[in-house]
Amino acid sequence: MKTLVLDAFSGISGDMFLGALFSLGLSQTDLENELAKLHVSGFHLTVKQTERSSISGVDFDVVLADHQHKDNGVTEHGHHHGRNFQMIQTLLQKSTLKEKVKQRALMMFKEIALAESQVHHKDLNEVHFHEVGALDSIVDLVGAAIAVELLGIDQIVVNNLADGTGTIKIAHGVVPVPVPAVMQMRLGTNIPVQQRFDVHTELVTPTGMAIVKCLAQSFNVTTTPGVLEKTGYGFGKRATGSLNALRASLFNSKLSAQEVAQTQDQVMLLETNLDDITGEQLGDAIQGLMELGAKDAWSVPIMMKKGRPAYKLCVLLAPQQKQQLLEYLFAQTSAIGVRSQLLQREIMQRQLKTAKTSLGEIKIKQLSYQGISKFSLEHDELLRLAAKWHRPVFEVEQQILAELQEKVN
């Protein structure tokens, strides 16, 4: 499981979010190819690696052609330049984006549209807001939905979400911070937002709040399962007197998707005997343990006292995970006692690569240990190529392994 942790100490906006994801490795080409499925023109993306306060990060922006209006609040007197919610909905439905991406983007647009309609006492489809329909906002929100999918992010955590104080000028005049649309979106939620009294401007934009409300699952989490793979910063455009950036950290709790540099490590084995658990409950427990970052989890059929059939549930983990996984076992299974022991392991070094083969590109693991080298293929990847070429999986696997070995030789 991949968890994206956002440290929003200086707020969040659409460009900050995408800048942060670019700093984690999001491909500009891949994002542009997906955005092209909207069939909307008149913009291009700029992705600049830069430094602020001696910290390296990404400054992302959507540059509009022909002096188009950017997201700047509500236009007055009916002379609007943006699309309304219904237009956005039609635009997404006609696109060839993945269904999951469409749903995420539509959910965010609807949140903003509902908030603006409530603030201005207008019907949802009577309101033409830049926040809903300006081209840069469309790119920011659809881009955010695409980026989450491209990076394979399973869940998002937002920590330290902060907004400023004072007032800010928008199309209708001067309004308080947080701006009305952001306050409207917070109604009925328990999203924790702290106010920074040292910053006298907006830090959380309507686009940023929509991303938080629709995509985040947890807030102010102190412990994140998995290995911290990458961290980076997406820069904002506000002058706040301090670093205006969104920090993003990517954690991976799936062992098979992690690179390993060492050949030895120390692990802990937890074991518990269970004679009153169903097969479904056992499967759920093993899945939950793996999602929390266990290195492995399995069960062994055993016979207990009075001739009762039972299972021994075994969990392999890093020693520092002991308390977290112990609490999970006691809370989520019928376990009343758990044995533990420290073990030394010899392990192969593991590198994750993408290999080009005659059947197409495939993600592989290259394994090595003291001169011994071999390849490991993910079954899901083999299934994908087998379906593409209408061939049995074992034939695809044999052909790819033979080609990889030939390249090595």
N, C-alpha and C positions, 0 to 999 in steps of 0.2 A: 504494500500500500504506500502510495506517495502522498505526503502531507505537505502542503504549502503553508508556512507560517509567515504572516505579515505583521511586521512591527510598525504600526501606524502612528508613531510618536509625533509626526508632523502632518497628520491627516492623510487623506487619500483622494485621488482623482483618477479619471480614466487614463490620462497620459502617464501618471506616476505608476499605476498598476502595470500597464504594458511595458513601461521602461524597466520596471523591476523584473518582469518575466524575461525580457530580452537579456538582462544581466545574468539570468539563470541558464541561458542557452537557447531561448526561443529563436527560431530561424526567421529572418525577415522575408526571405524568399517564400518559405512555406506559408507564412501569414498572408503575404500578398496574393499568393495563388488561391488561398481559401477565400479571401475578401473579394477576389474577382468573380466568385460564384454569385455575388449579390447583383452583378451587372449594373454597377453604379460607377460613374466616372467623375472626374473633376477634382481629384486629390492625389497626393503621393505622400509616402511616409518618409520621415527622416529619423534615423537611429544613430545617435552620436555617443561614442564612448568619451566621457569627459571626467573632470575632477571638480569637486566642490568641497571646501574645508579639508583639502588634502585626501578626500575619500573618492575612490574611483566608482563610477556608476554610469547609467545610461540616461540620456536626455532624449525622450521620444516626443515626436510631434506629428500632427496631421496637417499638411500644408495644402490649402485649398486654392484652386485655380480661379482666375477671373474675379478676384476680390470678393469672393463669397463671404457671407457673414458667418462668423464662428459662434460657438455656444456663448451667448451673452444675455440670457434672460428672455423675457417675453417682449415681443414687438408689439407696438401699440397701433391703434386706429385701423386694425384689420389688415395692415400691410405686412404680411408675414413672409418669411423666406424658408421656413422649415416645413416638414411634413407632419401630419397629425398621426395619432396612434394607429388608426385604421390603415393609413398609407404604409406605415412601417410594417404592420402585420402582413399586408399583401406583398410587400417587398420581400420579406423573409420567406413567406410561403412559396413564392415563385422561384426562389433561389434553389441551387442544388447543394446547399450546405447539408451536413449531417443533421438528422432529426434532433439529436441531443443538443447540438449547437443552436438550432432554431429555437428550441424550447427555452434554453437558458437566456438567450438574447431577448426573446419576447417577454419573458418574465421580468427582466430588468427594465425594458421599455415601459411595460405596463405599470410598474411601481412608480416610475417618474411621472407618467401621464396621469395616474390617479392622484398623486400628490399635488401636481400643478392644477388639476381640475378642482380639487378641494380648496386650495389656496385662493383661487380666482373665481370660485362659484360658477363654473361653467361645465357643460356636458363634456364627457371624455373626448368625443370626436369633434367638438366645436373649438377646441383649443389648439392653436398652432404655436408650439413653443420651440425655441431653439434647443431647449433641454431635451425635447422629444425628437425633433426632426432635423436639426442642423447636421450637415454632413460629417463634421468632425465627431459629433456625439454618436452618430451611427457607426462610424469606424471604431470609436473607442469601445462601445458596448458590444458590438458584434465581434470585434477583435478580441475583447476579453473572453468571450465565450469560446472563440476558436482557440485562443492560446491555452486555456485550461485543458482543452481536449488534446491539442498537439503535444503538450508536455506530460500527458497521462496523469494529471493530478486527480487524486481520489477524494481528498477533503481539504478544506481551507480553514485555518485558524487565524483570527485577528486579535492581536494583543496591543494594548496601550493606545487604543483609538482616541485621538485627540482632535479637538476643534478649537478655533480661536475665540476671541471676544470682540466686542465693539460693533461697528457697522461696516457695510460694504455697499457700493453703488452698483445697481443693476439697471435694466432698461426702464423699470417703473420708478426708479428713484433710489433712495437710501433705505436699506433694510437691516435689521439686526442679524448678528451672527450668533448661532447657526442660522442659515438662511431659511425662509419659510418652508420651502420644499423639503429640505433635509429634516426639519422638525416634524413635518407632516409624515414623512416616511418612518420616523422613530415611534410614532404613536402605536400603542399596543404591543411594543417589543420590549425586550430586556437587554437590548444592545447597549453595552456600557460605553459611554463617551465622556471623557474628562475634558474640562475646559482649561486651555492654557492662557492664563491672564497676562503672560508676557507677549502674546501675539495678538495684534489688533487687526485681524483680517480673517477671511474664510480659509479654513484648512480642509474641510470635508465638503466636496461639491455634491450636487444631486447625483451625478454619474458615479462618483465614488461611493456614496451611500447605497445606491442601487446595487453595486458590486458587492458591498459588505452584506446587505440584507438578503440578497438572493443567492449568493454563492458560498458564504461562510457558514460553517456548521458549529463552530465553537469560538469562545472568546476568553482571553486572559488565561490561557492554559500554561501551566508551569512546566509540564513534562510532555515531550513529544516522542512517541515511539519511533525507533529506527535510527539509521545512520544519517548524520548531517552531510549531504552530498555537495551542496552548493549554497552560497549566499551572495546577495548582490543588492544594489540600490537603484531605484528609479527616481529621478529628480523631478520636482515640481517647478512651477513657474512663479510662485509667490515669493516676494521679499519679506521674510519673517524675522530677520535679525539673527537667525540660527539656521542650521542645516535643514533645508526643506526637501526631505527625501522620504521614500517608503522603502524600508528594508524587507527583503524577501529571503526566506530560507527554505530549502527543499530537503525534506527528510524522506528516507526510503526504508521501510520496514520489511521489504521483500528481499530475502537473502539471495535468491537466484538472480536478482537484478543489481547486485552490489559487486564492485571490484574488490579483490583481496590481494594485498601486497605481501603479507607475511606468510611463512610456511609453518609457523607454530602459533598456537594460542591456548588460552585457558578458558574452559567453559564449565558451566554448572549443569548438573542433571537433577531435575525434580521428578519424583515419582509418587503416585498415590494409587491405592487400590480402591476400586469402586464396584460394589455389588448391587447397587440400586439406581443405575443410570440406563436410559434407553439409548438405542443406536442413534436416534436423531439428536438427543442431548449431547452425546459424545462427539458427534460430528460438529455440532455447533461450538463446543468447547475447543476443539482442535483448531477450527477456523478462527475463533476469537484469539487464541494464543498466538497464532501466526500473524494476525493483523496487529497485535501489540508488539511484534518484533522478535518473537521467539525464533531461534535459529532452526528449530525443527520441533515437531510434536507428533506423537503417534500413540497407538494403543496396542496392547498385547492381551489376548485372551488368557485368563488364568482361572484356577479353581481355588476357592476360599473355604473357610471353615464350614462345616456342615454340608460339604459337597456343593456349595453354591457356585454357579458359573459367574464370572466377573471379568472386569478389565483392569489392567494396569495402565494408567495414563502417564506417559513420559514426556517431559519437556526439556529441550536443550536450549540454553540461553547464555547470554553474557552475564558474568557474576553480578554486575551492577543492576541487572534487571530483576534480581531475586525478589525484592519486596513487592514490586508492582505485579509480577506474575503469581506470587503467592496469594496476594489479595484477590486476584482474579479467580484463582482456583477455589478459594474458600467462598467467594461470593457467587460464582456462576456454576459450580458443580456441587455434588453432595459430599465432597471431600471434608474430612474432619482431622486429617493428619497428612503431612507431606514430608517425604524424605528428601534430603539433598546431599550432593557430593560434588567436589571439584574434580575436574578431569583435565588432563593435558591432551592436546590434539596435534597431530601432524596433518597439515592441509596443503592442498595445491594452490599456488598463486592463480588468480583469475582476472582476466582482462575481458571487457565487453567490447565487441567490435561489430562492424557491419561489413559483410563479405559480398562481393559480386560473383555470382555464379551464372551458368548458362540458363538457369531457371528463374533468375531474378535475384535481387538483393535479399539478404537474410541476416538477422541478428544472431551472432554466435558468441560463445564463451571460449576463449583460448586458455587452456589450463597447462601449468608447468610446475615441475618439482624436481630439482637436482638433475637437470638434463632430460627428464621425461616430459614429453609434450603431447597433448591431445586436444581434441575439440569436443564441445558439447553443444547440442542444438536444442532449442526450445520446441516442445511439441506443438504449441500453438502456431509457431512460425512454419513448421512443416505442414500442418493442416492447411494453412493459407496457400502455400505453394502447390500442395496436392490438389486442392480445389481449383486453383487457377489452371493447372495443366491436366486435370481430370485423370490423375494417376494415383496409385496406391501410396500411402504415406511411407511405407518401408522402402519402396523404390526411390522415392524422392530423397529420403535420408541417405541411402547408400550412394546415390549419385553425387550429392552435395559433399559428403564426407570424402569420397574419392577425389573430387576436384580440389577440395581444400588440402588434402594430403599431397596431391600432385604439385600444388603451388609451393608447399613447404619443401618438397624434394628438389 
